[in-house]
Amino acid sequence: MVNTQPTLTSVPAHVPASAKPPKASNAPALTSRDLVKDHAKDAFFFRELERHGILLNAPQIKAVRHGEGPMLILAGAGCGKTTVLAARTAYLIAVRGVPASSILLVTFTSKAAREIKERIGRMPGVNPAAARSVEARTFHSFALMLLRRSGCKEQIMGEFNAQHTIMKMVLRRQDPSQTYQPETLLAALSAWKMQGQGVEELPEKTADEASVKRILEAYESWKQERHLWDFDDILLQLRRRMDDRLFLKRLQNRYAWLMVDEFQDTNTVQYELVQYLAAAHRNLSVVGDDDQTIYTFNGARQESILEFDKLYPESKIVTLDINYRSDSRILGLGSAIVRHNRFRRDKVLKAAGPAGQMPFYALPSHPEEEALWVVNHITQQVQARNVTYKDIAILHRTAGSSRAVLEQLLLRDIPFVQYGSSSVFYDQTLIKPLMDHLRLSLNPRRMESLPGAIGPLYVPKEEGQAFILAQEKETRKKYPLIHLTRWNRLQPFQQTAVKERIKLIKSLQKMKPAYAIQEMRRLFYDKYIQAGDPLVYTQYKEMVLDSLEELESAAARFDTIEQFVTYADELSLRHAQMELLKDESDGDAVQLMTIHRAKGLEFPYVYWIGASEGILPHSTALKEKPPEEMKAAAAGKTEQNVCDAALEEERRLAYVAVTRAKERLYISSPAYYHGKPSAPSRFLLEAYGIKKSSIDAPSRKTGRSR
């Protein structure tokens, strides 16, 4: 019988029970009431802030008071950076007499821009007209505003679906076999543009590179002919306009004071835009945390913060190091994790947050047991009225590592919001073709499953299904796929492959589900992923393999194909029903999201699942040699440097996961993952002074029980 209640311990497995958990020191209690004397020239401003309930600490006061010249504000997790940005803006207006219209504040999300604008409007000394005059926008919104004022009339394709549809159309013309996935091509194009490059500069050394370049050039030409831009074009176009000296001079005269939030997330184009704008006055204040640089796959550059004072030698550096979010022991764990990174600015956060509980650790046997435990524990906490669903977040590293817990939430009818995905694991793009083959083995006339079988035959899915349905109206077949053998658009070898695939589908029904998946992978699917879509295989190879191994692990629990397919279909149905009822839950739902999605958020209760080697740190960061795309993105760096950087980013992810928790943090480390032993994450052990090399095999007996 599966043990669904692994023991909670006060230290991670492999750490002596007597070990003392890390703890952040308490922050000094001094605020502006103590630090800003009444005789100070700006005392009136701080007294008014205090009347509004805003009591700034020493580093916050220093950042707010900064005048001309560049400043780097290192804002630790939960240290009140938004308050500082709003207060500094008000200080410039109310104390220094800076015209509100000359202040530009750049954020990364529209929500953050709205929030900062509202905060500024509530600050003392800022009348409604001044609050409206401050330019608080995202990079894209600011760039589009300037381009529109310059006469650009292009329409913006804001919806990804529109780009996806256009790319599919271009693919039909350029690549009739449909071997590339539109979403992958669009991701590759976006990454290229955010390095400041145009499609004409794409490499074409290999046949694959030349093919991709031809497709992307056709896509860009189609857009250009119809005067269309996507979001990346907006930034790229503004960057190119900056080379016009008169255009740039007008901007620099207009925006003499520049502040940038989340500076660690800037990509190459955004970083260059900031430098251009700040070049004349150098009144640039950037806010960020190098310890939270977790979006390098989107072009974020940690160097933006690490090298700021080299680019601006006269800059002041202010560290916001007082955390108002987390219990001192939760904060202490986060700090003990991230301090092992070599490439970071030294900072030690102090705790001023409300008291909660120390972090607790669980060591379930595998992800299935982990999911049962997490959902049981959440249910108990909610029933005991300790917490509501909406105050709980379950954080995970990858989509695959959340599969088991998502299924338990569905089966137990627990309301939850799933961020970043609108389907269950078995309906995801990579997994569904394999599941559709299994479904067709049970019912070869299950028409909605035909596209999943058509794609891996290198046949255009939509046209292929349309042909089958047309033929079915004339002659019904037990195996409708057989119609493709008489489609004159297919080559003889393709028609033969259809017959072989039907034979395989017939044979699957008698196999064990896990073996059936292994057979499909061996016979055609792994080859299809690699050869059929080389971009996917190159960029996300390890993630793809991780998801496929997760599918095998999920299937291994079932004895027959019918049991497995019935289970997957039931989950799909429950998920669809949950989506329909989402608006009726009054927002009281568990938050299920990747750690990347959780950045910038906070929750009273956090469950970090999958805190094991191979999950976090992910296997991609544990290779002796880095993947080719990592090397390409880090030109000039040695392989060892690339590997070190990948592992440090994983450590920053662990830091972000921990510091989302306010009151309670539960960390779960499955002892086995995809059937292989997996020790607790080295990041947890390092926090207690234990090196990964000293750990042999996972044990379920270490740690103190509670």
C-alpha positions in Angstrom: 0.0 0.0 0.0 1.3 3.5 -0.9 2.3 5.6 2.1 0.6 8.9 1.5 1.9 10.6 4.6 5.7 11.0 4.5 7.1 12.3 7.7 7.7 16.1 7.9 11.1 16.9 9.1 12.8 20.2 10.3 15.9 19.6 8.1 16.3 18.1 4.6 17.2 14.4 4.2 21.0 13.7 4.6 21.3 16.7 7.0 21.9 15.7 10.7 18.8 16.1 12.8 20.9 18.3 15.2 21.7 20.8 12.4 20.5 24.4 13.1 18.2 25.7 10.4 19.5 28.9 8.7 17.9 32.1 10.1 18.0 35.7 8.9 19.0 38.3 11.5 16.3 40.7 12.6 16.2 44.1 10.8 16.8 47.3 12.8 13.5 48.9 13.7 14.6 52.4 12.9 12.4 54.2 10.3 12.1 57.7 8.9 10.6 58.9 12.2 14.0 58.2 13.8 16.3 58.8 10.8 14.9 62.0 9.3 15.1 64.9 11.8 12.5 67.7 11.7 15.1 70.3 10.9 16.0 68.5 7.6 15.0 70.4 4.5 13.0 67.5 3.2 11.5 66.5 6.6 8.1 67.7 5.4 8.0 65.1 2.7 8.8 62.2 5.1 6.4 63.5 7.8 3.7 63.4 5.1 4.7 59.9 4.1 4.4 58.8 7.7 0.9 60.3 7.9 0.0 58.1 5.0 1.4 55.1 6.9 4.6 54.8 4.8 7.6 54.5 7.1 10.8 54.0 5.1 13.9 52.3 6.4 17.5 53.6 6.1 18.4 52.2 2.6 15.0 53.1 1.3 15.5 56.7 2.4 18.9 56.8 0.7 17.4 55.6 -2.6 14.5 58.1 -2.4 16.8 61.0 -1.7 19.2 60.3 -4.5 19.4 63.2 -6.9 21.3 63.5 -10.2 23.5 60.8 -11.7 23.1 57.0 -12.1 22.0 54.7 -9.2 21.7 51.0 -8.9 19.1 49.9 -6.4 19.6 46.2 -5.4 16.2 45.2 -4.3 16.1 41.9 -2.4 13.0 39.8 -2.5 10.1 41.4 -0.5 12.1 44.5 0.3 9.6 47.1 -0.8 11.0 48.2 -4.2 7.6 49.4 -5.6 7.2 51.7 -2.6 10.7 53.1 -3.2 10.0 53.7 -6.9 6.8 55.6 -6.1 8.3 57.6 -3.2 11.4 58.5 -5.2 9.2 59.8 -8.1 7.2 61.9 -5.6 10.4 63.1 -4.0 11.7 64.3 -7.3 8.5 66.2 -8.0 7.7 67.6 -4.5 11.2 68.2 -3.1 13.6 68.6 -6.1 11.0 70.4 -8.3 11.5 68.0 -11.2 8.7 68.4 -13.8 6.6 65.3 -13.7 6.5 65.1 -17.5 10.3 64.6 -17.6 10.1 61.4 -15.6 10.0 58.1 -17.4 9.4 54.9 -15.4 9.7 51.6 -17.3 8.3 48.3 -16.1 7.9 44.9 -17.5 4.2 44.3 -17.1 1.1 46.5 -17.7 -0.1 45.5 -14.2 3.2 46.8 -12.7 2.9 50.0 -14.7 -0.7 50.6 -13.5 0.2 49.8 -9.9 3.2 52.2 -9.8 1.1 54.9 -11.4 -1.6 54.5 -8.8 1.0 54.5 -6.0 2.5 57.7 -7.3 -1.0 59.3 -7.4 -1.4 58.6 -3.7 2.0 60.1 -2.7 2.2 63.4 -0.8 3.1 66.4 -2.9 1.9 64.8 -6.2 -1.4 66.4 -7.5 -3.5 64.5 -10.0 -2.2 66.4 -12.9 1.4 65.6 -12.0 0.6 61.9 -11.5 -0.9 61.8 -14.9 2.1 63.5 -16.4 4.6 60.9 -15.2 5.2 58.4 -18.0 4.9 54.9 -16.4 4.8 52.3 -19.1 6.2 48.9 -20.2 9.0 48.9 -22.7 6.6 47.9 -25.5 3.9 50.5 -24.6 6.5 53.2 -24.5 8.1 52.2 -27.8 4.8 52.0 -29.6 3.7 55.4 -28.3 6.9 57.0 -29.7 6.6 55.1 -33.0 3.0 56.2 -33.4 4.0 59.8 -32.8 6.6 59.4 -35.5 3.9 58.4 -38.0 4.1 54.6 -38.0 0.8 53.2 -38.9 1.5 49.5 -38.7 -1.1 47.2 -37.1 0.1 45.2 -34.1 -0.4 41.5 -34.0 -1.0 41.3 -30.2 -2.5 37.8 -30.2 -0.1 34.9 -30.5 -2.9 33.0 -32.3 -2.7 35.5 -35.2 1.1 35.0 -35.5 0.6 31.2 -35.3 -2.0 31.2 -38.1 0.2 33.3 -40.4 3.2 31.1 -39.7 1.1 28.0 -40.5 0.1 29.5 -43.8 3.7 30.4 -44.7 4.7 26.8 -43.8 2.2 25.3 -46.2 3.8 27.3 -48.9 7.4 26.9 -47.9 7.4 23.5 -46.3 4.6 21.3 -47.6 5.6 18.4 -45.4 4.9 20.5 -42.3 7.9 19.3 -40.5 8.4 22.5 -38.5 6.2 23.6 -35.6 4.9 27.2 -35.9 5.3 27.9 -32.2 8.9 26.8 -32.3 9.8 29.0 -35.3 8.1 32.0 -33.7 10.1 31.4 -30.4 13.4 31.2 -32.4 12.5 34.3 -34.3 11.7 36.2 -31.1 14.9 35.2 -29.5 16.9 36.4 -32.5 15.1 39.7 -32.7 15.7 40.4 -29.0 19.4 40.2 -29.6 18.9 43.1 -31.9 19.2 41.1 -35.1 17.0 41.0 -38.2 16.0 37.9 -40.2 18.5 38.8 -42.9 21.3 38.2 -40.4 20.1 34.7 -39.5 22.8 32.0 -40.1 22.5 29.6 -43.0 25.6 27.4 -42.7 23.6 24.1 -42.6 20.6 22.9 -44.6 18.4 23.2 -41.6 19.5 26.8 -40.9 19.0 27.7 -44.5 15.5 26.2 -44.5 14.6 28.0 -41.3 15.9 31.3 -42.6 13.9 30.9 -45.8 10.7 30.3 -43.8 11.3 33.2 -41.4 12.1 35.6 -44.3 8.9 34.6 -46.0 7.0 35.2 -42.7 8.5 38.6 -42.3 7.9 39.5 -46.0 4.2 38.6 -45.6 3.9 40.9 -42.6 5.8 43.7 -44.2 3.6 43.6 -47.3 0.5 44.0 -45.1 2.1 46.6 -42.7 2.0 44.3 -39.7 4.3 44.2 -36.6 4.5 41.8 -33.7 5.6 42.9 -30.2 9.3 42.2 -30.9 9.2 44.4 -34.0 8.1 47.4 -31.8 11.3 47.3 -29.8 13.5 46.5 -32.7 12.0 49.4 -34.7 12.5 51.9 -31.9 16.1 50.7 -31.4 16.8 51.4 -35.1 15.2 54.9 -34.8 17.7 55.7 -32.0 20.4 55.9 -34.7 18.6 59.1 -35.9 20.4 61.8 -33.8 17.6 64.4 -34.0 15.0 61.8 -32.9 17.2 60.6 -30.0 18.0 64.2 -28.9 14.3 65.0 -28.7 13.7 62.0 -26.5 16.6 62.8 -24.2 15.4 66.4 -23.8 11.9 65.1 -23.0 12.8 62.4 -20.5 15.7 63.7 -18.4 14.9 61.3 -15.5 14.7 57.6 -16.2 13.9 54.7 -13.8 13.8 51.0 -14.8 12.2 48.3 -12.8 13.2 44.6 -12.9 16.4 45.6 -14.6 17.8 42.1 -14.4 15.2 41.0 -16.9 16.3 43.4 -19.7 17.3 41.7 -22.9 19.9 43.1 -25.3 17.5 45.5 -27.2 15.9 46.8 -24.0 19.3 47.3 -22.4 20.5 49.3 -25.4 17.3 51.5 -25.4 18.0 52.4 -21.8 21.6 53.3 -22.5 20.5 55.5 -25.4 17.9 57.3 -23.4 20.2 57.9 -20.4 23.3 59.0 -22.4 22.7 62.7 -22.3 21.7 63.3 -18.6 22.8 60.0 -17.0 19.9 60.5 -14.5 19.3 56.7 -14.6 18.0 54.7 -11.6 17.6 51.0 -12.1 16.0 48.6 -9.7 16.6 44.9 -9.7 18.0 41.8 -8.1 20.7 39.7 -9.8 19.6 36.9 -7.5 16.3 36.8 -9.3 17.7 36.6 -12.9 15.8 33.5 -14.1 14.8 34.5 -17.6 18.1 34.1 -19.5 16.2 31.8 -21.9 14.2 34.9 -22.9 17.3 37.0 -23.3 17.6 38.5 -19.8 21.2 39.6 -19.0 22.5 39.3 -15.5 25.4 41.5 -16.6 23.0 44.4 -16.7 23.3 44.6 -12.9 26.7 43.0 -12.4 28.4 45.5 -14.7 26.3 48.6 -14.0 29.0 50.4 -12.1 31.6 49.6 -14.8 29.3 51.3 -17.4 28.5 54.1 -15.0 31.6 54.5 -12.7 30.0 57.5 -10.9 26.9 55.5 -9.9 25.7 55.0 -6.4 24.7 51.5 -5.2 21.9 51.2 -2.6 20.9 47.8 -1.3 17.4 47.3 -0.1 18.1 44.5 2.3 15.2 44.5 4.8 12.6 41.9 3.9 9.0 42.6 4.9 7.5 39.3 3.5 8.8 36.2 5.0 9.5 34.6 8.4 13.1 34.9 9.4 13.7 31.2 9.0 12.2 31.1 5.5 14.3 34.1 4.5 17.4 32.5 6.1 17.0 29.4 4.0 16.7 31.4 0.8 19.8 33.5 1.6 21.7 30.4 2.6 20.9 28.8 -0.8 21.7 31.7 -3.1 24.9 32.8 -1.3 26.7 29.8 -3.0 26.5 31.5 -6.4 29.8 33.1 -7.4 28.5 35.6 -9.9 26.3 37.8 -7.8 26.4 41.1 -5.8 27.0 40.3 -2.2 23.9 41.1 -0.1 22.5 39.6 3.1 18.8 40.2 3.7 17.4 40.9 7.2 13.9 40.0 8.4 11.2 42.4 9.3 8.3 40.2 8.2 5.6 38.6 10.4 6.5 35.5 12.3 5.5 32.2 10.7 7.0 28.8 11.0 10.3 27.2 10.0 10.4 25.4 6.6 9.5 21.8 6.7 10.7 19.0 4.5 9.1 15.9 3.1 10.8 12.9 1.4 8.1 11.0 -0.5 9.1 7.8 -2.5 8.1 9.3 -5.9 6.0 12.0 -7.5 2.8 10.1 -7.1 3.2 9.8 -3.4 4.3 13.4 -3.3 1.1 14.5 -5.0 -1.1 12.5 -2.6 0.7 14.0 0.4 0.6 17.6 -0.9 -3.2 17.4 -1.7 -4.0 15.6 1.6 -2.0 18.2 3.6 -3.7 21.1 1.8 -7.1 19.6 2.5 -6.3 19.2 6.2 -5.0 22.8 6.5 -8.1 24.2 4.7 -10.5 22.0 6.8 -8.8 23.2 10.0 -9.4 26.7 8.8 -5.7 27.5 9.0 -5.8 28.9 5.4 -8.0 29.3 2.3 -7.3 27.8 -1.0 -6.4 31.1 -2.6 -3.6 31.6 -0.1 -1.8 28.5 -1.2 0.7 28.1 -4.1 2.2 24.9 -5.4 5.4 25.7 -7.2 7.2 23.4 -9.7 10.2 23.5 -12.0 8.7 22.1 -15.2 5.3 21.2 -16.7 6.1 17.5 -16.4 7.0 17.7 -12.7 3.5 19.1 -11.9 1.6 16.3 -13.7 0.9 14.1 -10.6 -0.2 16.9 -8.3 -2.5 18.4 -11.0 -4.1 15.0 -11.4 -4.7 14.7 -7.7 -6.3 18.2 -7.6 -8.6 17.3 -10.4 -9.6 13.9 -8.8 -10.2 15.4 -5.4 -12.3 18.3 -6.9 -10.0 20.9 -5.3 -10.4 24.3 -7.1 -7.1 25.5 -8.6 -5.8 27.9 -11.2 -3.2 26.5 -13.5 -0.9 29.1 -14.9 0.8 28.8 -18.3 -1.2 25.9 -19.5 -4.8 25.2 -20.5 -4.7 21.4 -20.7 -3.9 18.4 -18.7 -0.5 16.7 -19.3 -2.0 14.0 -21.7 -3.4 16.7 -24.0 -0.2 18.7 -24.3 1.2 19.2 -27.8 4.1 16.8 -27.3 2.2 14.1 -25.5 -1.1 14.0 -27.4 0.1 12.3 -30.6 1.2 9.3 -28.5 -2.0 9.2 -26.5 -4.0 9.5 -29.8 -2.3 6.4 -31.1 -3.3 4.5 -27.9 -6.9 5.8 -28.3 -7.0 4.7 -31.9 -5.8 1.2 -30.8 -9.0 1.0 -28.8 -11.3 2.7 -31.3 -9.8 3.2 -34.8 -12.8 5.3 -35.7 -12.2 7.9 -33.0 -12.0 10.7 -35.5 -10.8 13.5 -33.1 -7.7 11.4 -32.5 -6.8 11.1 -36.2 -4.7 14.4 -36.4 -2.4 13.0 -33.6 -1.6 10.0 -35.8 -1.4 11.9 -39.1 1.3 14.4 -37.9 4.0 11.9 -37.1 3.5 10.4 -40.6 4.8 13.7 -42.0 1.4 14.4 -43.5 -0.2 17.9 -43.2 -2.7 17.3 -40.4 -5.6 19.5 -41.5 -5.5 18.5 -45.2 -4.9 14.8 -44.3 -8.0 14.7 -42.0 -10.1 16.6 -44.6 -9.2 14.0 -47.2 -10.0 11.1 -44.8 -13.4 12.6 -43.9 -14.3 13.2 -47.5 -13.4 9.6 -48.4 -15.4 8.3 -45.4 -18.6 9.9 -46.8 -18.2 7.5 -49.8 -16.7 4.4 -48.0 -16.6 3.8 -44.3 -13.5 1.9 -43.2 -12.7 0.2 -39.9 -9.4 2.0 -39.9 -10.0 5.4 -41.6 -6.3 6.1 -41.8 -6.2 3.6 -44.7 -7.7 6.2 -46.9 -4.4 8.0 -46.9 -2.8 5.1 -48.9 -4.9 6.3 -51.9 -4.2 10.0 -51.6 -2.3 11.1 -54.6 -0.5 13.8 -52.7 1.6 11.2 -50.9 4.6 9.5 -52.2 4.6 5.6 -52.4 7.0 5.4 -49.4 4.5 7.5 -47.4 1.6 5.3 -48.3 3.6 2.3 -47.2 4.4 4.0 -43.9 0.6 4.5 -43.4 0.0 0.8 -43.7 2.9 0.0 -41.3 1.5 2.6 -38.8 -2.0 0.9 -38.9 -0.4 -2.5 -38.2 1.4 -0.9 -35.2 -1.8 0.7 -33.9 -3.6 -2.7 -34.1 -0.8 -4.3 -32.0 -0.7 -1.6 -29.3 -4.0 -2.7 -27.6 -2.4 -5.9 -26.2 0.7 -4.2 -24.8 1.3 -2.8 -21.3 0.8 1.0 -21.6 4.4 1.9 -20.7 5.8 -0.6 -23.1 3.5 0.7 -25.9 4.9 4.2 -25.4 8.5 2.9 -25.4 7.7 1.0 -28.7 6.2 4.1 -30.4 9.2 6.2 -29.3 11.6 3.5 -30.6 9.9 2.9 -33.9 9.0 6.5 -35.0 8.3 9.2 -32.4 11.7 10.1 -31.1 12.9 10.2 -34.7 9.9 12.4 -35.7 10.7 14.9 -32.9 14.3 15.0 -33.8 14.1 15.0 -37.6 10.6 16.3 -38.0 11.2 19.4 -36.0 15.0 20.0 -35.5 14.4 23.3 -33.8 12.5 21.7 -31.0 15.0 19.0 -30.6 17.9 21.4 -30.5 16.5 24.0 -28.2 14.4 21.9 -25.8 15.8 18.4 -26.2 16.2 17.7 -22.4 12.8 19.1 -21.6 11.2 17.0 -24.4 12.9 13.9 -23.1 11.8 14.8 -19.6 8.2 15.0 -20.6 8.3 11.7 -22.5 9.9 10.0 -19.5 7.1 11.5 -17.4 4.5 9.9 -19.7 6.2 6.5 -19.3 6.2 6.9 -15.5 2.5 7.8 -15.6 1.6 4.9 -17.9 3.6 2.4 -15.7 0.8 2.6 -13.1 -1.7 0.9 -15.4 -2.0 -2.7 -16.6 -3.9 -2.1 -19.8 -4.2 0.5 -22.5 -7.9 0.8 -21.8 -7.3 1.6 -18.2 -4.7 4.3 -19.0 -6.7 5.9 -21.8 -9.9 5.9 -19.7 -8.0 7.6 -16.9 -6.5 10.2 -19.2 -9.9 11.0 -20.8 -11.5 11.3 -17.4 -8.9 13.9 -16.4 -9.4 15.8 -19.6 -13.2 15.9 -19.0 -12.8 17.0 -15.4 -10.3 19.7 -16.5 -12.8 21.0 -19.1 -15.6 21.1 -16.5 -13.3 22.9 -14.0 -12.5 25.5 -16.7 -16.2 26.2 -17.2 -16.8 26.6 -13.5 -13.7 28.7 -12.8 -15.6 32.0 -12.7 -18.0 30.5 -10.1 -15.2 29.7 -7.5 -15.1 33.3 -6.2 -11.4 33.2 -6.8 -10.8 30.8 -3.9 -8.5 28.4 -5.7 -5.0 26.9 -5.2 -2.4 28.5 -7.4 -0.4 26.0 -9.4 2.5 27.5 -11.4 6.1 27.2 -12.4 8.7 29.0 -10.3 9.3 31.3 -13.2 5.6 32.3 -13.1 5.7 32.9 -9.4 8.5 35.6 -9.5 7.2 38.8 -8.1 4.3 37.1 -6.2 3.9 36.1 -2.6 1.7 33.6 -0.7 1.1 32.7 2.9 1.6 29.0 2.2 4.0 27.6 -0.4 4.6 24.0 -1.4 7.8 23.6 -3.5 7.5 20.2 -5.1 10.2 18.4 -7.0 13.2 19.7 -4.9 15.4 16.8 -6.0 18.4 16.4 -8.2 17.4 16.2 -11.9 14.3 18.3 -11.3 15.8 21.3 -9.5 18.6 21.6 -10.4 17.2 20.3 -13.7 19.1 17.6 -15.6 20.0 20.2 -18.4 22.2 22.0 -15.9 23.9 18.8 -14.7 25.5 17.8 -18.0 29.3 17.6 -18.4 28.9 19.4 -21.7 26.3 22.2 -22.2 23.7 21.9 -25.0 24.6 23.5 -28.3 22.1 26.3 -28.0 23.4 27.3 -24.6 26.9 27.5 -26.1 25.6 29.6 -29.0 23.9 32.0 -26.7 27.1 32.4 -24.7 29.6 33.1 -27.4 33.1 33.6 -26.2 32.6 31.7 -22.9 34.2 28.3 -22.2 32.0 25.2 -21.8 32.8 25.2 -18.1 31.6 28.8 -17.8 28.4 27.9 -19.6 27.8 24.9 -17.3 28.5 27.0 -14.2 26.1 29.7 -15.4 23.3 27.2 -16.0 23.7 25.7 -12.5 23.7 29.2 -10.9 20.5 30.0 -12.7 18.9 26.9 -11.2 20.1 28.0 -7.8 18.4 31.3 -8.3 15.2 29.5 -9.2 15.4 27.7 -5.8 15.9 31.0 -4.1 12.9 32.5 -5.9 10.8 29.5 -4.9 11.7 29.8 -1.2 11.2 33.5 -1.0 7.7 33.4 -2.3 6.5 32.1 1.1 5.4 34.4 3.9 4.3 32.2 6.7 4.8 28.5 5.9 7.0 26.7 3.4 6.9 23.0 2.7 9.6 21.5 0.5 9.2 18.0 -1.0 12.0 16.0 -2.5 10.9 12.7 -4.2 13.5 10.0 -3.6 12.9 8.5 -7.1 12.1 10.3 -10.3 11.3 8.5 -13.5 12.3 5.3 -11.8 15.8 6.4 -10.9 17.1 7.4 -7.4 17.2 11.1 -6.9 18.8 12.8 -3.9 17.4 16.0 -2.3 18.4 19.1 -4.2 22.0 20.0 -3.6 20.8 23.6 -3.0 19.0 22.5 0.2 22.1 20.5 1.4 24.4 23.5 0.6 22.3 25.7 2.7 23.3 23.4 5.7 27.0 23.3 4.7 26.8 19.9 3.0 28.4 19.4 -0.4 26.6 17.3 -3.0 29.7 15.1 -3.5 29.3 13.8 0.1 25.9 12.3 -0.7 25.7 8.7 -2.1 22.1 7.4 -2.3 18.8 8.8 -1.1 17.7 7.7 2.4 14.3 8.0 4.0 15.6 7.8 7.5 17.6 11.0 8.0 16.1 14.1 9.5 14.1 14.7 12.7 10.5 13.7 12.7 7.8 15.9 13.8 
